[in-house]
């Protein structure tokens, strides 16, 4: 359930073999859960903040032109809110299945090791300036901040209906940078369009709300983009407490590439937007073939969010 730059965890052998074959084509795979040695990374400051130079983001956006089609004017119109909440009944069977693309959720692509390929997931989250996305820290930081990241919200079948977005800054907790503390496996990225259009992403895609100190045992939907696939998968079940600092979500077949995907509650059935109270990551950097995890969105994650939005 981790990004495509990490090695195998306990999982089905066939799934691992397929992932290795796909990753070999992308030139991204490496054993022992680390980035490939030629992954482009940079240092941030001691707090866990990295401001990405504009030239690096522009270079990433240029590389993305070979990976996705940006078809201006083809983005579907976002429906108005229904004012209702989907009850999110548990999936039957309790396995992830292909799902419609959501405007505020998309894959993270990496461009620094050959042909761009996606290896994690992320979602737009509400913020004062409307330019924030959230993912797992292990998707953007391993011995340095990755400088070749692009976010493609609503991605499906090679098309970027809402454009390609690149980071202006990345924030992680220093505890993650120091020793990959699973209780801090969350990252917030401020993003921009590389063409100079200053429209915030939230005005284009809508945004998930965010909730801190969420109760466990809530019906939730988890959505993400499997490695090498062109469409997202999702699953519904109730979240549970794994530990005081971790949430768990039992559902089979949430594979590599879904790391960073949101745990959504209180979903509006008309828009697909909900309240995010976790991202796939944390314990075992996301889980195994049966269970997904998230770092608990407690005081520490709230402080990280406030820092990322300039309110800390």
C-alpha positions as CSV (number, residue, x, y, z in Angstrom):
1,X,0.0,0.0,0.0
2,X,3.1,2.1,-0.1
3,X,4.5,4.3,-2.8
4,X,6.2,2.7,-5.7
5,X,9.6,3.6,-4.5
6,X,9.5,1.2,-1.6
7,X,10.2,-2.4,-1.3
8,X,7.9,-5.3,-0.6
9,X,5.9,-5.8,2.6
10,X,3.9,-8.9,3.5
11,X,1.7,-9.2,0.5
12,X,0.5,-11.6,-2.2
13,X,3.4,-12.8,-4.3
14,X,1.6,-12.2,-7.6
15,X,0.8,-8.6,-6.6
16,X,4.5,-8.0,-5.7
17,X,5.7,-9.5,-8.9
18,X,3.3,-7.3,-10.9
19,X,4.5,-4.2,-9.0
20,X,8.1,-5.0,-9.7
21,X,7.5,-5.5,-13.4
22,X,5.6,-2.2,-13.6
23,X,8.2,-0.3,-11.5
24,X,11.0,-1.6,-13.6
25,X,9.4,0.1,-16.6
26,X,9.2,3.3,-14.6
27,X,12.8,3.1,-13.3
28,X,11.6,3.8,-9.8
29,X,11.7,0.6,-7.8
30,X,14.3,0.0,-5.0
31,X,14.5,-2.5,-2.2
32,X,14.5,-1.8,1.6
33,X,11.8,0.9,1.4
34,X,14.2,3.7,0.3
35,X,14.3,5.9,-2.8
36,X,16.4,4.9,-5.7
37,X,19.9,6.4,-5.4
38,X,19.2,8.7,-8.4
39,X,16.0,10.1,-7.0
40,X,16.2,14.0,-7.0
41,X,16.0,15.2,-3.4
42,X,16.7,18.4,-1.5
43,X,17.2,19.4,2.1
44,X,14.6,21.4,4.0
45,X,15.0,23.3,7.2
46,X,15.1,21.9,10.7
47,X,11.3,22.3,11.2
48,X,10.5,20.0,8.2
49,X,9.7,22.8,5.7
50,X,10.9,22.9,2.1
51,X,10.3,25.7,-0.3
52,X,10.6,24.4,-3.9
53,X,12.3,26.6,-6.4
54,X,10.1,27.6,-9.3
55,X,12.5,26.2,-11.8
56,X,12.3,22.7,-10.3
57,X,8.5,22.7,-10.5
58,X,8.5,24.0,-14.0
59,X,10.9,21.2,-15.0
60,X,8.6,18.6,-13.5
61,X,5.6,20.1,-15.3
62,X,7.5,19.9,-18.6
63,X,8.3,16.3,-18.0
64,X,4.7,15.6,-17.3
65,X,3.7,16.5,-20.8
66,X,4.7,13.0,-22.0
67,X,2.7,11.3,-19.3
68,X,-0.8,13.0,-19.3
69,X,-3.1,14.8,-21.6
70,X,-4.3,18.1,-20.3
71,X,-7.5,18.8,-22.2
72,X,-8.6,22.3,-21.3
73,X,-12.4,22.8,-21.3
74,X,-13.1,19.1,-20.8
75,X,-13.3,19.0,-17.0
76,X,-16.7,17.9,-15.8
77,X,-18.8,20.5,-14.0
78,X,-18.7,20.0,-10.3
79,X,-22.3,19.3,-9.0
80,X,-23.7,21.5,-6.3
81,X,-23.8,20.1,-2.8
82,X,-26.8,17.9,-2.0
83,X,-26.7,18.9,1.7
84,X,-26.9,15.2,2.4
85,X,-24.4,12.7,3.8
86,X,-23.8,9.3,2.3
87,X,-24.2,6.5,5.0
88,X,-21.2,4.8,3.5
89,X,-22.3,1.2,4.0
90,X,-19.4,-1.3,4.2
91,X,-18.4,-2.7,0.8
92,X,-19.5,-6.2,-0.1
93,X,-17.3,-8.0,-0.4
94,X,-14.9,-6.1,1.7
95,X,-12.4,-5.5,-1.1
96,X,-11.3,-2.4,-3.0
97,X,-12.9,-2.0,-6.4
98,X,-12.6,0.4,-9.3
99,X,-14.3,3.7,-8.5
100,X,-15.2,6.9,-10.3
101,X,-12.5,9.6,-10.3
102,X,-13.0,12.4,-7.7
103,X,-12.1,15.9,-8.7
104,X,-10.2,16.5,-5.4
105,X,-8.3,13.2,-5.3
106,X,-5.5,12.2,-7.7
107,X,-2.2,10.4,-8.0
108,X,1.3,11.9,-7.3
109,X,3.6,11.4,-10.3
110,X,7.4,11.3,-10.1
111,X,9.4,12.5,-13.1
112,X,13.1,12.2,-12.0
113,X,13.9,8.7,-13.0
114,X,12.9,8.3,-16.6
115,X,9.3,8.2,-17.9
116,X,7.0,9.8,-15.3
117,X,4.9,7.4,-13.4
118,X,2.5,7.7,-10.4
119,X,3.3,6.0,-7.1
120,X,1.2,7.6,-4.4
121,X,-2.1,9.4,-4.0
122,X,-3.2,12.7,-2.5
123,X,-6.2,14.9,-2.0
124,X,-7.1,18.6,-2.0
125,X,-7.8,19.8,1.6
126,X,-9.5,23.0,2.5
127,X,-7.1,25.8,3.6
128,X,-7.3,29.6,3.9
129,X,-5.5,30.2,0.6
130,X,-7.1,27.2,-1.2
131,X,-3.8,25.8,-2.4
132,X,-3.2,22.8,-0.1
133,X,-3.0,19.0,-0.7
134,X,-2.3,16.2,1.8
135,X,-0.6,12.9,1.4
136,X,1.7,10.6,3.4
137,X,5.1,11.9,4.4
138,X,6.8,8.8,3.0
139,X,5.5,9.8,-0.4
140,X,7.5,13.0,-0.5
141,X,10.4,12.6,1.9
142,X,12.9,9.8,2.2
143,X,16.4,11.1,3.1
144,X,15.3,14.3,1.5
145,X,12.4,16.1,-0.1
146,X,11.6,14.8,-3.6
147,X,11.8,17.6,-6.1
148,X,10.1,15.8,-9.0
149,X,6.5,15.5,-7.7
150,X,3.4,16.5,-9.6
151,X,-0.3,16.1,-8.5
152,X,-3.0,15.3,-11.1
153,X,-6.5,15.7,-9.5
154,X,-9.3,13.7,-11.1
155,X,-6.9,11.7,-13.2
156,X,-8.4,8.9,-15.4
157,X,-7.2,7.1,-18.4
158,X,-4.2,9.3,-19.1
159,X,-6.2,12.6,-18.9
160,X,-5.6,15.4,-16.4
161,X,-9.0,17.1,-16.5
162,X,-8.1,19.7,-13.9
163,X,-4.5,20.2,-15.0
164,X,-1.1,19.3,-13.5
165,X,-0.1,21.0,-10.2
166,X,3.4,21.2,-8.7
167,X,4.5,22.1,-5.2
168,X,5.6,25.5,-4.0
169,X,6.3,24.1,-0.5
170,X,6.2,20.9,1.4
171,X,5.8,20.4,5.2
172,X,6.4,17.3,7.2
173,X,7.0,16.8,10.9
174,X,10.7,16.8,12.1
175,X,9.9,13.4,13.7
176,X,9.4,11.9,10.3
177,X,12.6,13.4,8.9
178,X,14.6,12.2,11.9
179,X,13.6,8.6,12.0
180,X,10.5,7.9,10.0
181,X,8.2,8.0,13.0
182,X,5.0,6.3,11.8
183,X,2.9,8.6,14.0
184,X,3.9,11.5,11.8
185,X,3.5,10.0,8.3
186,X,1.6,13.0,6.9
187,X,2.7,15.8,4.6
188,X,1.0,19.0,3.4
189,X,2.0,20.5,0.0
190,X,1.0,23.9,-1.3
191,X,0.7,23.6,-5.0
192,X,0.4,25.8,-8.1
193,X,-0.3,25.6,-11.8
194,X,3.0,25.9,-13.7
195,X,1.5,28.1,-16.4
196,X,1.3,31.1,-14.2
197,X,-2.5,31.0,-13.7
198,X,-2.8,31.9,-10.0
199,X,-6.2,30.3,-9.5
200,X,-6.0,28.2,-6.3
201,X,-6.6,24.5,-6.8
202,X,-9.5,24.5,-4.4
203,X,-11.5,26.8,-6.7
204,X,-10.9,24.3,-9.5
205,X,-11.5,20.9,-7.9
206,X,-13.3,21.7,-4.6
207,X,-11.7,20.4,-1.4
208,X,-12.1,17.9,1.4
209,X,-12.7,19.4,4.8
210,X,-10.3,18.3,7.5
211,X,-11.0,17.1,11.0
212,X,-8.5,16.8,13.9
213,X,-8.9,14.5,16.9
214,X,-11.6,12.4,15.0
215,X,-13.5,9.7,16.8
216,X,-12.9,6.2,15.7
217,X,-15.6,3.7,14.6
218,X,-16.9,6.0,11.9
219,X,-18.1,4.8,8.4
220,X,-15.4,5.9,5.9
221,X,-14.4,5.7,2.3
222,X,-10.7,5.2,1.3
223,X,-9.7,6.0,-2.2
224,X,-6.4,5.9,-4.1
225,X,-4.6,5.1,-7.3
226,X,-2.9,1.7,-7.5
227,X,0.5,1.6,-9.1
228,X,0.3,1.4,-12.9
229,X,-3.5,1.7,-13.0
230,X,-5.3,4.5,-14.8
231,X,-8.3,4.6,-12.5
232,X,-8.8,4.9,-8.7
233,X,-10.1,2.2,-6.4
234,X,-12.1,2.7,-3.3
235,X,-13.5,0.8,-0.4
236,X,-15.9,1.5,2.5
237,X,-15.8,0.3,6.0
238,X,-15.7,1.7,9.6
239,X,-12.5,3.1,10.9
240,X,-11.1,1.6,14.1
241,X,-8.5,2.5,16.7
242,X,-5.3,0.5,16.1
243,X,-3.5,2.4,18.9
244,X,-3.8,5.9,20.5
245,X,-1.7,7.3,17.6
246,X,-3.0,5.1,14.7
247,X,-6.3,4.5,12.9
248,X,-7.0,1.3,11.0
249,X,-9.3,0.5,8.1
250,X,-9.9,-3.2,7.2
251,X,-10.4,-3.8,3.5
252,X,-8.5,-6.1,1.2
253,X,-6.8,-5.2,-2.1
254,X,-5.7,-1.6,-1.4
255,X,-2.4,-2.0,-3.2
256,X,0.9,-0.2,-3.7
257,X,0.2,3.3,-5.0
258,X,-2.7,4.1,-2.7
259,X,-0.4,5.5,0.0
260,X,-1.5,9.0,0.8
261,X,-5.1,8.4,-0.3
262,X,-7.7,10.0,2.0
263,X,-9.8,8.4,4.8
264,X,-13.1,10.3,4.1
265,X,-16.2,10.5,6.3
266,X,-19.4,12.6,6.0
267,X,-19.2,12.3,2.2
268,X,-21.7,14.3,0.1
269,X,-23.1,11.9,-2.5
270,X,-23.5,14.7,-5.1
271,X,-20.0,16.0,-5.0
272,X,-18.0,13.1,-3.6
273,X,-16.4,15.5,-1.2
274,X,-16.2,14.7,2.5
275,X,-14.2,15.2,5.6
276,X,-10.6,13.8,5.7
277,X,-9.5,12.4,9.0
278,X,-6.5,10.3,7.9
279,X,-4.3,9.3,4.9
280,X,-3.0,5.8,4.0
281,X,0.3,5.6,5.8
282,X,1.5,5.4,9.4
283,X,1.9,1.9,10.7
284,X,3.9,-0.2,8.3
285,X,3.8,2.8,6.0
286,X,0.2,2.1,5.1
287,X,-0.4,-1.6,5.9
288,X,-0.7,-4.9,4.1
289,X,-3.1,-6.6,1.7
290,X,-5.9,-6.7,4.3
291,X,-5.6,-3.5,6.4
292,X,-4.8,0.2,5.8
293,X,-3.5,2.5,8.5
294,X,-3.2,6.2,9.1
295,X,-1.3,8.4,11.6
296,X,-4.0,9.8,13.9
297,X,-4.9,13.4,13.1
298,X,-4.3,14.7,16.6
299,X,-2.6,17.8,18.0
300,X,0.7,17.2,16.1
301,X,-1.0,16.9,12.7
302,X,-3.1,20.0,13.4
303,X,0.1,21.9,14.2
304,X,1.6,20.7,11.0
305,X,-1.4,21.8,9.0
306,X,-1.3,25.2,10.7
307,X,2.4,25.6,9.8
308,X,1.8,24.6,6.2
309,X,-1.0,27.2,5.9
310,X,1.1,29.9,7.5
311,X,-1.1,29.9,10.6
312,X,1.2,28.1,12.9
